[in-house]
Amino acid sequence: MSESPFTCGTPPADDIAADAEQRRHRLFATADQLRLAGRGMEALHVLAAEIATSRSGERHRALLLGRLAQIVALEQPTIAIAGLREALNLRLDAPSRGTVLALVATVAARTGHPDTDALLRYAGTAHAASGDQASARHLALARAARSLAHGDLPGAQAVLAALDPDSWAARADAQSIRAERILVQLGLGRYQDAQAATRQPPEATDVSLTRLTALDCLRMVAVGELPEAAALAVTTLSSGSADLSREVRALLVAVIGEVRYRRGEHDDARAILRACLAEDRWPDRSMWTLAFCVAVRDPALSASADLLSTVVADLHRSVRSLVPVPHFGPRLVRAAVVADDTRAAHRVTELVELVSTRTPVPLWHALADQSRGLRDDDPDALRSAVDRLRTTAARPALADALLDLANSSRTRSGEARDAAHEAAALYARIGAPGDQAIADRRCADLAATPRHRRSIDEPPSRGIGALTPAEERVAEMLAAGATKKEAARSLFVSFHTVDTQLRSIYHKLGIHNRMQLVRAWERTRR
């Protein structure tokens, strides 16, 4: 009679699998406790040591590598890189070594580390030798991170499109893939796609949920859903969840600070941002770059910390932090102009222009125009920025560009007044009363400016040539058959603003009704 597995000394396969699962749960619990105790490198070492000695099969190794990647995402860059390099000193098999090398390259690429290209080559060579699926995914994530760091969003999108987050093999990395895709969608101005992508599959973990929540808050900031963004960010940040990584906390702080400044609550904004100014080591401070971009608008915070120089230097290493809220680029130029820092203004403008070249979409073209207009006090560039931004859903960026146009010393007074009024109305619609007050003060300043007799170089006071750009847009829409309500909705202004502009149009053209407007407009287009 043959021996039973229960009597021959060899445990059955089911028992081996159960023992491996129990051991894995204990390892995960130990690693989590070490991470929460501030001992991230030890947590990484525990998992790496198990990977190096494990003989429990491919599935066990894949799950261990997945948890290793999750802890890497939660740690500071210096700890993550040091822990992974220590793991490479262990006797890892070829597939595991390829994955760990790809993880190191990913962290380096996200921060703009100078060793990124060399690490990508090493990871590529290791993957070619092993042909492992996990190393292939993480190598793709590293290459996408490098493209994002250089402002090549189409390149990152192409790499990420080749990954299938819904496959079983990619299950451990599915949320990282989705988060990177959402980041790219935000940078391309595809806000509806980004919003849809934040809907969670049933297997999402708390870690991935908080990361995607932070990205959704940034989307709301970019499109002007400011009250909603602040409420969600405050709720998430105050939840006390141990799974909030430093990066996620930094993003939520940036969201809250941005909304409070736009509301005019400067003291509250400073209170939440001051803590992040203590981070002065690179590359760890790179996760706070977005919060620094918020603080730069406040001289009370930026001057003493020399934030502008810090932010400009870090963005030249990696532009990744600008991707979710691109209109922070012109903000840096604006801050540099106010500080009379010509070099910083030129460097940021060149950076935004470089991204617009690599990512040729209306949003980045507009921001490049706006940056040039601010740097050179060029109203034509600012007008181009406004026109391009009207084709996007980035309403805060449009309001900022309108106010920049109103503030330009070379903008005609009538056009400046229209731009300031429109900016104030748009700020009101997105829930930014602090910025609205700034635009209203500009309106008051322009209204108080004494009117001088027109010189031969000034535009005529009557006829089509007397219309401001804002009035021309209203006239064109109304002459084409739009109602005043439709024009107000399309131009992101109030009904009252359109009504006021229409009366001005009638006065300048010497007409009294819509039919006369249609005829006058048709004559100018012949």
One Martini backbone bead per residue (centre of mass of N, CA, C, O) as a GRO file, in nm:
protein
  526
    1MET     BB    1   0.096   0.036   0.023
    2SER     BB    2   0.076   0.349  -0.012
    3GLU     BB    3   0.170   0.643   0.098
    4SER     BB    4   0.068   0.897   0.267
    5PRO     BB    5   0.114   1.228   0.295
    6PHE     BB    6   0.065   1.208   0.617
    7THR     BB    7   0.319   0.972   0.649
    8CYS     BB    8   0.587   1.068   0.466
    9GLY     BB    9   0.671   1.390   0.550
   10THR     BB   10   0.497   1.535   0.323
   11PRO     BB   11   0.337   1.800   0.266
   12PRO     BB   12   0.078   1.919   0.138
   13ALA     BB   13  -0.007   2.164  -0.084
   14ASP     BB   14  -0.218   2.305   0.096
   15ASP     BB   15  -0.029   2.348   0.339
   16ILE     BB   16   0.185   2.515   0.196
   17ALA     BB   17  -0.003   2.744   0.112
   18ALA     BB   18  -0.097   2.818   0.397
   19ASP     BB   19   0.180   2.882   0.516
   20ALA     BB   20   0.251   3.106   0.311
   21GLU     BB   21   0.012   3.292   0.381
   22GLN     BB   22   0.075   3.333   0.680
   23ARG     BB   23   0.358   3.444   0.639
   24ARG     BB   24   0.274   3.684   0.467
   25HIS     BB   25   0.095   3.825   0.676
   26ARG     BB   26   0.320   3.865   0.884
   27LEU     BB   27   0.505   4.032   0.704
   28PHE     BB   28   0.310   4.261   0.643
   29ALA     BB   29   0.262   4.347   0.934
   30THR     BB   30   0.557   4.409   1.000
   31ALA     BB   31   0.607   4.618   0.777
   32ASP     BB   32   0.384   4.816   0.866
   33GLN     BB   33   0.490   4.871   1.152
   34LEU     BB   34   0.762   4.985   1.065
   35ARG     BB   35   0.658   5.218   0.894
   36LEU     BB   36   0.482   5.356   1.122
   37ALA     BB   37   0.764   5.383   1.300
   38GLY     BB   38   0.986   5.497   1.088
   39ARG     BB   39   1.104   5.203   0.941
   40GLY     BB   40   1.132   5.168   0.619
   41MET     BB   41   1.395   5.010   0.559
   42GLU     BB   42   1.318   4.761   0.724
   43ALA     BB   43   1.067   4.686   0.568
   44LEU     BB   44   1.214   4.638   0.300
   45HIS     BB   45   1.411   4.420   0.406
   46VAL     BB   46   1.210   4.204   0.489
   47LEU     BB   47   1.092   4.158   0.204
   48ALA     BB   48   1.358   4.109   0.049
   49ALA     BB   49   1.448   3.859   0.212
   50GLU     BB   50   1.206   3.683   0.131
   51ILE     BB   51   1.253   3.694  -0.172
   52ALA     BB   52   1.545   3.564  -0.162
   53THR     BB   53   1.428   3.284   0.003
   54SER     BB   54   1.193   3.207  -0.158
   55ARG     BB   55   0.994   2.880  -0.244
   56SER     BB   56   0.661   2.945  -0.304
   57GLY     BB   57   0.651   3.085  -0.571
   58GLU     BB   58   0.528   3.313  -0.795
   59ARG     BB   59   0.291   3.431  -0.637
   60HIS     BB   60   0.442   3.504  -0.379
   61ARG     BB   61   0.651   3.691  -0.513
   62ALA     BB   62   0.449   3.891  -0.636
   63LEU     BB   63   0.325   3.986  -0.366
   64LEU     BB   64   0.586   4.090  -0.241
   65LEU     BB   65   0.650   4.298  -0.464
   66GLY     BB   66   0.389   4.458  -0.429
   67ARG     BB   67   0.443   4.549  -0.134
   68LEU     BB   68   0.710   4.685  -0.190
   69ALA     BB   69   0.594   4.900  -0.382
   70GLN     BB   70   0.398   5.030  -0.177
   71ILE     BB   71   0.616   5.127   0.026
   72VAL     BB   72   0.774   5.298  -0.169
   73ALA     BB   73   0.531   5.499  -0.223
   74LEU     BB   74   0.525   5.592   0.098
   75GLU     BB   75   0.807   5.695   0.080
   76GLN     BB   76   1.076   5.853   0.077
   77PRO     BB   77   1.310   5.875  -0.160
   78THR     BB   78   1.562   5.814   0.012
   79ILE     BB   79   1.451   5.557   0.145
   80ALA     BB   80   1.371   5.400  -0.107
   81ILE     BB   81   1.647   5.390  -0.245
   82ALA     BB   82   1.812   5.271  -0.012
   83GLY     BB   83   1.639   5.012   0.029
   84LEU     BB   84   1.673   4.901  -0.263
   85ARG     BB   85   1.982   4.889  -0.268
   86GLU     BB   86   1.996   4.688  -0.035
   87ALA     BB   87   1.835   4.463  -0.180
   88LEU     BB   88   2.053   4.418  -0.410
   89ASN     BB   89   2.257   4.267  -0.206
   90LEU     BB   90   2.092   4.040  -0.242
   91ARG     BB   91   1.986   3.709  -0.350
   92LEU     BB   92   1.843   3.760  -0.623
   93ASP     BB   93   1.660   3.694  -0.865
   94ALA     BB   94   1.624   3.802  -1.178
   95PRO     BB   95   1.330   3.912  -1.165
   96SER     BB   96   1.362   4.068  -0.897
   97ARG     BB   97   1.595   4.251  -0.983
   98GLY     BB   98   1.446   4.390  -1.214
   99THR     BB   99   1.221   4.516  -1.036
  100VAL     BB  100   1.399   4.676  -0.837
  101LEU     BB  101   1.538   4.848  -1.051
  102ALA     BB  102   1.272   4.976  -1.154
  103LEU     BB  103   1.198   5.112  -0.887
  104VAL     BB  104   1.442   5.295  -0.869
  105ALA     BB  105   1.390   5.439  -1.140
  106THR     BB  106   1.115   5.559  -1.064
  107VAL     BB  107   1.200   5.737  -0.829
  108ALA     BB  108   1.413   5.895  -0.987
  109ALA     BB  109   1.227   6.006  -1.212
  110ARG     BB  110   1.025   6.168  -1.033
  111THR     BB  111   1.279   6.363  -0.920
  112GLY     BB  112   1.522   6.399  -1.129
  113HIS     BB  113   1.754   6.214  -1.123
  114PRO     BB  114   2.073   6.186  -1.263
  115ASP     BB  115   2.052   5.846  -1.267
  116THR     BB  116   1.811   5.755  -1.443
  117ASP     BB  117   1.928   5.651  -1.715
  118ALA     BB  118   2.110   5.434  -1.592
  119LEU     BB  119   1.885   5.278  -1.443
  120LEU     BB  120   1.723   5.209  -1.697
  121ARG     BB  121   1.942   5.037  -1.827
  122TYR     BB  122   1.969   4.826  -1.605
  123ALA     BB  123   1.671   4.740  -1.605
  124GLY     BB  124   1.662   4.654  -1.903
  125THR     BB  125   1.877   4.433  -1.884
  126ALA     BB  126   1.738   4.263  -1.664
  127HIS     BB  127   1.479   4.209  -1.823
  128ALA     BB  128   1.606   4.072  -2.072
  129ALA     BB  129   1.710   3.826  -1.895
  130SER     BB  130   1.409   3.745  -1.768
  131GLY     BB  131   1.113   3.828  -1.879
  132ASP     BB  132   0.941   3.969  -1.668
  133GLN     BB  133   0.637   4.110  -1.594
  134ALA     BB  134   0.699   4.292  -1.351
  135SER     BB  135   0.948   4.434  -1.472
  136ALA     BB  136   0.795   4.548  -1.715
  137ARG     BB  137   0.598   4.731  -1.565
  138HIS     BB  138   0.811   4.900  -1.402
  139LEU     BB  139   0.963   4.997  -1.649
  140ALA     BB  140   0.725   5.152  -1.770
  141LEU     BB  141   0.682   5.340  -1.527
  142ALA     BB  142   0.963   5.467  -1.545
  143ARG     BB  143   0.934   5.581  -1.833
  144ALA     BB  144   0.688   5.754  -1.772
  145ALA     BB  145   0.823   5.925  -1.549
  146ARG     BB  146   1.034   6.050  -1.734
  147SER     BB  147   0.838   6.191  -1.926
  148LEU     BB  148   0.705   6.366  -1.710
  149ALA     BB  149   0.968   6.513  -1.614
  150HIS     BB  150   0.993   6.631  -1.935
  151GLY     BB  151   0.689   6.696  -2.053
  152ASP     BB  152   0.601   6.409  -2.200
  153LEU     BB  153   0.285   6.314  -2.220
  154PRO     BB  154   0.251   6.140  -2.475
  155GLY     BB  155   0.472   5.938  -2.397
  156ALA     BB  156   0.342   5.840  -2.135
  157GLN     BB  157   0.074   5.750  -2.259
  158ALA     BB  158   0.191   5.529  -2.445
  159VAL     BB  159   0.311   5.350  -2.224
  160LEU     BB  160   0.048   5.313  -2.045
  161ALA     BB  161  -0.137   5.186  -2.271
  162ALA     BB  162   0.025   4.900  -2.263
  163LEU     BB  163  -0.117   4.865  -1.996
  164ASP     BB  164  -0.297   4.618  -1.784
  165PRO     BB  165  -0.475   4.664  -1.488
  166ASP     BB  166  -0.688   4.403  -1.522
  167SER     BB  167  -0.488   4.204  -1.481
  168TRP     BB  168  -0.369   3.973  -1.270
  169ALA     BB  169  -0.062   4.042  -1.281
  170ALA     BB  170  -0.141   4.370  -1.223
  171ARG     BB  171  -0.288   4.401  -0.950
  172ALA     BB  172  -0.066   4.532  -0.760
  173ASP     BB  173  -0.032   4.784  -0.997
  174ALA     BB  174  -0.302   4.917  -1.086
  175GLN     BB  175  -0.306   5.194  -0.926
  176SER     BB  176  -0.046   5.309  -1.043
  177ILE     BB  177  -0.142   5.315  -1.332
  178ARG     BB  178  -0.393   5.491  -1.288
  179ALA     BB  179  -0.254   5.736  -1.161
  180GLU     BB  180  -0.074   5.804  -1.406
  181ARG     BB  181  -0.305   5.846  -1.604
  182ILE     BB  182  -0.440   6.079  -1.455
  183LEU     BB  183  -0.202   6.271  -1.464
  184VAL     BB  184  -0.199   6.295  -1.771
  185GLN     BB  185  -0.490   6.398  -1.809
  186LEU     BB  186  -0.448   6.659  -1.655
  187GLY     BB  187  -0.214   6.771  -1.838
  188LEU     BB  188  -0.416   6.757  -2.103
  189GLY     BB  189  -0.716   6.850  -2.006
  190ARG     BB  190  -0.880   6.566  -1.927
  191TYR     BB  191  -1.110   6.587  -1.689
  192GLN     BB  192  -1.330   6.373  -1.742
  193ASP     BB  193  -1.142   6.130  -1.754
  194ALA     BB  194  -1.024   6.166  -1.471
  195GLN     BB  195  -1.287   6.139  -1.315
  196ALA     BB  196  -1.362   5.852  -1.412
  197ALA     BB  197  -1.088   5.714  -1.305
  198THR     BB  198  -1.159   5.748  -0.985
  199ARG     BB  199  -1.315   5.510  -0.998
  200GLN     BB  200  -1.357   5.225  -0.809
  201PRO     BB  201  -1.261   4.927  -0.763
  202PRO     BB  202  -1.321   4.676  -0.540
  203GLU     BB  203  -0.990   4.618  -0.486
  204ALA     BB  204  -0.927   4.867  -0.352
  205THR     BB  205  -0.717   5.040  -0.155
  206ASP     BB  206  -0.647   5.277   0.073
  207VAL     BB  207  -0.399   5.383  -0.069
  208SER     BB  208  -0.531   5.430  -0.350
  209LEU     BB  209  -0.764   5.607  -0.261
  210THR     BB  210  -0.599   5.852  -0.155
  211ARG     BB  211  -0.450   5.911  -0.416
  212LEU     BB  212  -0.703   5.958  -0.597
  213THR     BB  213  -0.824   6.177  -0.423
  214ALA     BB  214  -0.598   6.383  -0.465
  215LEU     BB  215  -0.632   6.399  -0.774
  216ASP     BB  216  -0.926   6.501  -0.764
  217CYS     BB  217  -0.862   6.763  -0.618
  218LEU     BB  218  -0.682   6.876  -0.846
  219ARG     BB  219  -0.900   6.883  -1.058
  220MET     BB  220  -1.082   7.087  -0.911
  221VAL     BB  221  -0.874   7.315  -0.915
  222ALA     BB  222  -0.841   7.329  -1.231
  223VAL     BB  223  -1.175   7.380  -1.283
  224GLY     BB  224  -1.318   7.530  -1.016
  225GLU     BB  225  -1.390   7.327  -0.757
  226LEU     BB  226  -1.321   7.451  -0.466
  227PRO     BB  227  -1.512   7.363  -0.235
  228GLU     BB  228  -1.489   7.059  -0.298
  229ALA     BB  229  -1.183   7.030  -0.267
  230ALA     BB  230  -1.159   7.122   0.028
  231ALA     BB  231  -1.352   6.920   0.161
  232LEU     BB  232  -1.204   6.659   0.071
  233ALA     BB  233  -0.922   6.726   0.180
  234VAL     BB  234  -0.994   6.764   0.479
  235THR     BB  235  -1.121   6.489   0.526
  236THR     BB  236  -0.873   6.317   0.447
  237LEU     BB  237  -0.658   6.450   0.636
  238SER     BB  238  -0.848   6.410   0.910
  239SER     BB  239  -0.878   6.088   0.928
  240GLY     BB  240  -0.596   5.939   1.026
  241SER     BB  241  -0.467   5.777   0.816
  242ALA     BB  242  -0.194   5.555   0.778
  243ASP     BB  243  -0.211   5.560   0.440
  244LEU     BB  244  -0.083   5.836   0.430
  245SER     BB  245   0.126   5.973   0.246
  246ARG     BB  246   0.342   6.226   0.201
  247GLU     BB  247   0.245   6.296  -0.081
  248VAL     BB  248  -0.057   6.316  -0.021
  249ARG     BB  249  -0.035   6.531   0.195
  250ALA     BB  250   0.094   6.744   0.011
  251LEU     BB  251  -0.143   6.767  -0.189
  252LEU     BB  252  -0.363   6.848   0.020
  253VAL     BB  253  -0.223   7.103   0.119
  254ALA     BB  254  -0.223   7.246  -0.152
  255VAL     BB  255  -0.527   7.259  -0.187
  256ILE     BB  256  -0.602   7.413   0.071
  257GLY     BB  257  -0.418   7.658   0.024
  258GLU     BB  258  -0.535   7.749  -0.247
  259VAL     BB  259  -0.828   7.797  -0.160
  260ARG     BB  260  -0.770   8.001   0.070
  261TYR     BB  261  -0.644   8.216  -0.104
  262ARG     BB  262  -0.889   8.251  -0.301
  263ARG     BB  263  -1.072   8.340  -0.048
  264GLY     BB  264  -0.872   8.520   0.155
  265GLU     BB  265  -0.735   8.302   0.372
  266HIS     BB  266  -0.427   8.359   0.463
  267ASP     BB  267  -0.377   8.255   0.750
  268ASP     BB  268  -0.472   7.964   0.698
  269ALA     BB  269  -0.274   7.903   0.473
  270ARG     BB  270  -0.012   7.948   0.633
  271ALA     BB  271  -0.060   7.738   0.856
  272ILE     BB  272  -0.047   7.483   0.653
  273LEU     BB  273   0.234   7.563   0.496
  274ARG     BB  274   0.471   7.599   0.700
  275ALA     BB  275   0.552   7.300   0.748
  276CYS     BB  276   0.674   7.253   0.449
  277LEU     BB  277   0.927   7.455   0.471
  278ALA     BB  278   1.122   7.251   0.631
  279GLU     BB  279   1.172   7.117   0.360
  280ASP     BB  280   1.529   7.107   0.230
  281ARG     BB  281   1.559   6.829   0.089
  282TRP     BB  282   1.706   6.668  -0.170
  283PRO     BB  283   1.431   6.485  -0.294
  284ASP     BB  284   1.205   6.516  -0.069
  285ARG     BB  285   1.088   6.806  -0.154
  286SER     BB  286   0.942   6.730  -0.426
  287MET     BB  287   0.658   6.661  -0.291
  288TRP     BB  288   0.627   6.995  -0.220
  289THR     BB  289   0.616   7.172  -0.481
  290LEU     BB  290   0.315   7.242  -0.502
  291ALA     BB  291   0.305   7.394  -0.231
  292PHE     BB  292   0.516   7.603  -0.314
  293CYS     BB  293   0.345   7.725  -0.548
  294VAL     BB  294   0.142   7.842  -0.349
  295ALA     BB  295   0.339   8.010  -0.156
  296VAL     BB  296   0.459   8.212  -0.371
  297ARG     BB  297   0.209   8.421  -0.360
  298ASP     BB  298   0.340   8.472  -0.062
  299PRO     BB  299   0.562   8.688   0.076
  300ALA     BB  300   0.552   8.586   0.378
  301LEU     BB  301   0.681   8.302   0.275
  302SER     BB  302   0.888   8.329   0.024
  303ALA     BB  303   1.115   8.528   0.104
  304SER     BB  304   1.255   8.381   0.349
  305ALA     BB  305   1.280   8.090   0.179
  306ASP     BB  306   1.338   8.110  -0.124
  307LEU     BB  307   1.122   7.956  -0.307
  308LEU     BB  308   1.161   8.025  -0.603
  309SER     BB  309   1.440   7.898  -0.643
  310THR     BB  310   1.361   7.615  -0.554
  311VAL     BB  311   1.137   7.556  -0.759
  312VAL     BB  312   1.294   7.604  -1.019
  313ALA     BB  313   1.510   7.389  -0.972
  314ASP     BB  314   1.314   7.141  -0.941
  315LEU     BB  315   1.165   7.172  -1.220
  316HIS     BB  316   1.429   7.121  -1.388
  317ARG     BB  317   1.432   6.823  -1.301
  318SER     BB  318   1.100   6.821  -1.255
  319VAL     BB  319   0.763   6.872  -1.394
  320ARG     BB  320   0.550   6.696  -1.247
  321SER     BB  321   0.415   6.906  -1.043
  322LEU     BB  322   0.264   7.068  -1.289
  323VAL     BB  323   0.063   6.871  -1.425
  324PRO     BB  324  -0.216   6.892  -1.256
  325VAL     BB  325  -0.142   7.231  -1.231
  326PRO     BB  326  -0.032   7.426  -1.481
  327HIS     BB  327  -0.104   7.734  -1.381
  328PHE     BB  328   0.155   7.757  -1.194
  329GLY     BB  329   0.357   7.864  -1.395
  330PRO     BB  330   0.265   8.164  -1.430
  331ARG     BB  331   0.286   8.223  -1.128
  332LEU     BB  332   0.595   8.219  -1.117
  333VAL     BB  333   0.634   8.452  -1.313
  334ARG     BB  334   0.477   8.659  -1.149
  335ALA     BB  335   0.662   8.643  -0.899
  336ALA     BB  336   0.923   8.726  -1.048
  337VAL     BB  337   0.829   9.004  -1.142
  338VAL     BB  338   0.768   9.120  -0.861
  339ALA     BB  339   1.078   9.044  -0.766
  340ASP     BB  340   1.277   9.112  -1.003
  341ASP     BB  341   1.336   8.810  -1.142
  342THR     BB  342   1.450   8.756  -1.444
  343ARG     BB  343   1.570   8.472  -1.444
  344ALA     BB  344   1.321   8.318  -1.340
  345ALA     BB  345   1.126   8.407  -1.562
  346HIS     BB  346   1.285   8.274  -1.794
  347ARG     BB  347   1.300   7.980  -1.687
  348VAL     BB  348   0.996   7.924  -1.669
  349THR     BB  349   0.916   7.996  -1.955
  350GLU     BB  350   1.098   7.785  -2.092
  351LEU     BB  351   0.963   7.543  -1.956
  352VAL     BB  352   0.675   7.581  -2.064
  353GLU     BB  353   0.758   7.581  -2.363
  354LEU     BB  354   0.874   7.296  -2.364
  355VAL     BB  355   0.613   7.150  -2.291
  356SER     BB  356   0.446   7.264  -2.534
  357THR     BB  357   0.623   7.112  -2.741
  358ARG     BB  358   0.578   6.814  -2.617
  359THR     BB  359   0.265   6.930  -2.547
  360PRO     BB  360   0.042   6.996  -2.807
  361VAL     BB  361  -0.183   7.179  -2.636
  362PRO     BB  362  -0.387   7.434  -2.553
  363LEU     BB  363  -0.303   7.464  -2.258
  364TRP     BB  364   0.012   7.496  -2.299
  365HIS     BB  365   0.003   7.720  -2.505
  366ALA     BB  366  -0.134   7.925  -2.319
  367LEU     BB  367   0.084   7.923  -2.089
  368ALA     BB  368   0.311   8.023  -2.269
  369ASP     BB  369   0.181   8.291  -2.342
  370GLN     BB  370   0.143   8.392  -2.052
  371SER     BB  371   0.440   8.388  -1.969
  372ARG     BB  372   0.536   8.587  -2.184
  373GLY     BB  373   0.344   8.820  -2.111
  374LEU     BB  374   0.458   8.860  -1.826
  375ARG     BB  375   0.759   8.898  -1.889
  376ASP     BB  376   0.700   9.128  -2.140
  377ASP     BB  377   0.440   9.285  -2.136
  378ASP     BB  378   0.229   9.121  -2.347
  379PRO     BB  379  -0.088   9.151  -2.466
  380ASP     BB  380  -0.094   8.955  -2.704
  381ALA     BB  381  -0.018   8.701  -2.543
  382LEU     BB  382  -0.256   8.724  -2.343
  383ARG     BB  383  -0.480   8.704  -2.550
  384SER     BB  384  -0.403   8.426  -2.652
  385ALA     BB  385  -0.442   8.284  -2.383
  386VAL     BB  386  -0.740   8.345  -2.348
  387ASP     BB  387  -0.842   8.213  -2.610
  388ARG     BB  388  -0.736   7.928  -2.545
  389LEU     BB  389  -0.874   7.890  -2.260
  390ARG     BB  390  -1.170   7.889  -2.371
  391THR     BB  391  -1.122   7.578  -2.482
  392THR     BB  392  -1.120   7.509  -2.184
  393ALA     BB  393  -1.170   7.393  -1.829
  394ALA     BB  394  -0.964   7.620  -1.709
  395ARG     BB  395  -1.088   7.862  -1.519
  396PRO     BB  396  -0.861   7.976  -1.337
  397ALA     BB  397  -0.668   8.033  -1.571
  398LEU     BB  398  -0.851   8.235  -1.715
  399ALA     BB  399  -0.880   8.440  -1.486
  400ASP     BB  400  -0.578   8.501  -1.460
  401ALA     BB  401  -0.535   8.600  -1.753
  402LEU     BB  402  -0.734   8.836  -1.739
  403LEU     BB  403  -0.587   8.985  -1.508
  404ASP     BB  404  -0.321   9.016  -1.657
  405LEU     BB  405  -0.439   9.190  -1.881
  406ALA     BB  406  -0.543   9.415  -1.688
  407ASN     BB  407  -0.236   9.467  -1.566
  408SER     BB  408  -0.127   9.564  -1.816
  409SER     BB  409   0.036   9.853  -1.929
  410ARG     BB  410  -0.051   9.787  -2.256
  411THR     BB  411  -0.347   9.798  -2.203
  412ARG     BB  412  -0.631   9.903  -2.280
  413SER     BB  413  -0.860  10.037  -2.077
  414GLY     BB  414  -1.115   9.899  -2.187
  415GLU     BB  415  -1.001   9.614  -2.195
  416ALA     BB  416  -0.917   9.600  -1.898
  417ARG     BB  417  -1.199   9.630  -1.780
  418ASP     BB  418  -1.321   9.379  -1.909
  419ALA     BB  419  -1.121   9.174  -1.792
  420ALA     BB  420  -1.174   9.236  -1.493
  421HIS     BB  421  -1.476   9.174  -1.491
  422GLU     BB  422  -1.452   8.882  -1.590
  423ALA     BB  423  -1.270   8.780  -1.367
  424ALA     BB  424  -1.461   8.841  -1.132
  425ALA     BB  425  -1.695   8.661  -1.230
  426LEU     BB  426  -1.530   8.394  -1.238
  427TYR     BB  427  -1.442   8.388  -0.944
  428ALA     BB  428  -1.730   8.372  -0.834
  429ARG     BB  429  -1.806   8.095  -0.973
  430ILE     BB  430  -1.552   7.926  -0.825
  431GLY     BB  431  -1.499   8.032  -0.525
  432ALA     BB  432  -1.304   8.331  -0.527
  433PRO     BB  433  -1.320   8.604  -0.335
  434GLY     BB  434  -1.028   8.700  -0.316
  435ASP     BB  435  -0.979   8.733  -0.623
  436GLN     BB  436  -1.224   8.910  -0.674
  437ALA     BB  437  -1.123   9.154  -0.509
  438ILE     BB  438  -0.880   9.210  -0.688
  439ALA     BB  439  -1.042   9.261  -0.949
  440ASP     BB  440  -1.218   9.490  -0.834
  441ARG     BB  441  -0.984   9.684  -0.777
  442ARG     BB  442  -0.902   9.707  -1.071
  443CYS     BB  443  -1.166   9.828  -1.166
  444ALA     BB  444  -1.150  10.080  -0.987
  445ASP     BB  445  -0.884  10.190  -1.096
  446LEU     BB  446  -0.979  10.218  -1.392
  447ALA     BB  447  -1.225  10.407  -1.331
  448ALA     BB  448  -1.027  10.635  -1.196
  449THR     BB  449  -0.905  10.687  -1.459
  450PRO     BB  450  -0.826  10.931  -1.649
  451ARG     BB  451  -0.942  11.077  -1.937
  452HIS     BB  452  -0.803  11.114  -2.249
  453ARG     BB  453  -0.725  11.241  -2.527
  454ARG     BB  454  -0.718  11.129  -2.831
  455SER     BB  455  -0.492  10.999  -3.032
  456ILE     BB  456  -0.376  10.884  -3.336
  457ASP     BB  457  -0.300  10.592  -3.190
  458GLU     BB  458  -0.581  10.557  -3.109
  459PRO     BB  459  -0.870  10.430  -3.100
  460PRO     BB  460  -1.170  10.453  -3.188
  461SER     BB  461  -1.500  10.551  -3.058
  462ARG     BB  462  -1.621  10.440  -3.330
  463GLY     BB  463  -1.712  10.146  -3.433
  464ILE     BB  464  -1.556   9.851  -3.476
  465GLY     BB  465  -1.271   9.963  -3.372
  466ALA     BB  466  -1.394  10.025  -3.069
  467LEU     BB  467  -1.394   9.745  -2.994
  468THR     BB  468  -1.342   9.516  -2.781
  469PRO     BB  469  -1.263   9.193  -2.753
  470ALA     BB  470  -1.511   9.127  -2.578
  471GLU     BB  471  -1.720   9.265  -2.764
  472GLU     BB  472  -1.660   9.098  -3.015
  473ARG     BB  473  -1.748   8.825  -2.900
  474VAL     BB  474  -2.039   8.908  -2.844
  475ALA     BB  475  -2.116   9.005  -3.127
  476GLU     BB  476  -2.062   8.739  -3.276
  477MET     BB  477  -2.265   8.561  -3.120
  478LEU     BB  478  -2.522   8.735  -3.161
  479ALA     BB  479  -2.505   8.746  -3.476
  480ALA     BB  480  -2.529   8.415  -3.483
  481GLY     BB  481  -2.788   8.371  -3.250
  482ALA     BB  482  -2.728   8.414  -2.970
  483THR     BB  483  -2.789   8.446  -2.657
  484LYS     BB  484  -2.710   8.597  -2.367
  485LYS     BB  485  -2.694   8.337  -2.203
  486GLU     BB  486  -2.512   8.178  -2.396
  487ALA     BB  487  -2.277   8.378  -2.396
  488ALA     BB  488  -2.219   8.372  -2.093
  489ARG     BB  489  -2.158   8.066  -2.076
  490SER     BB  490  -1.923   8.055  -2.293
  491LEU     BB  491  -1.755   8.312  -2.146
  492PHE     BB  492  -1.770   8.314  -1.832
  493VAL     BB  493  -2.013   8.512  -1.767
  494SER     BB  494  -2.239   8.732  -1.698
  495PHE     BB  495  -2.534   8.860  -1.795
  496HIS     BB  496  -2.466   9.152  -1.719
  497THR     BB  497  -2.210   9.175  -1.888
  498VAL     BB  498  -2.341   9.131  -2.164
  499ASP     BB  499  -2.546   9.362  -2.146
  500THR     BB  500  -2.336   9.588  -2.120
  501GLN     BB  501  -2.182   9.525  -2.382
  502LEU     BB  502  -2.421   9.563  -2.575
  503ARG     BB  503  -2.467   9.862  -2.523
  504SER     BB  504  -2.184   9.944  -2.617
  505ILE     BB  505  -2.212   9.838  -2.904
  506TYR     BB  506  -2.450  10.011  -2.992
  507HIS     BB  507  -2.310  10.282  -2.946
  508LYS     BB  508  -2.056  10.242  -3.133
  509LEU     BB  509  -2.250  10.159  -3.394
  510GLY     BB  510  -2.530  10.310  -3.402
  511ILE     BB  511  -2.746  10.114  -3.271
  512HIS     BB  512  -3.071   9.925  -3.153
  513ASN     BB  513  -3.048   9.618  -3.266
  514ARG     BB  514  -3.003   9.296  -3.372
  515MET     BB  515  -3.035   9.335  -3.678
  516GLN     BB  516  -2.820   9.559  -3.703
  517LEU     BB  517  -2.590   9.381  -3.601
  518VAL     BB  518  -2.590   9.174  -3.824
  519ARG     BB  519  -2.534   9.371  -4.054
  520ALA     BB  520  -2.274   9.498  -3.944
  521TRP     BB  521  -2.117   9.231  -3.923
  522GLU     BB  522  -2.135   9.146  -4.221
  523ARG     BB  523  -1.981   9.392  -4.338
  524THR     BB  524  -1.704   9.326  -4.189
  525ARG     BB  525  -1.685   9.021  -4.345
  526ARG     BB  526  -1.647   9.105  -4.663
   0.00000   0.00000   0.00000
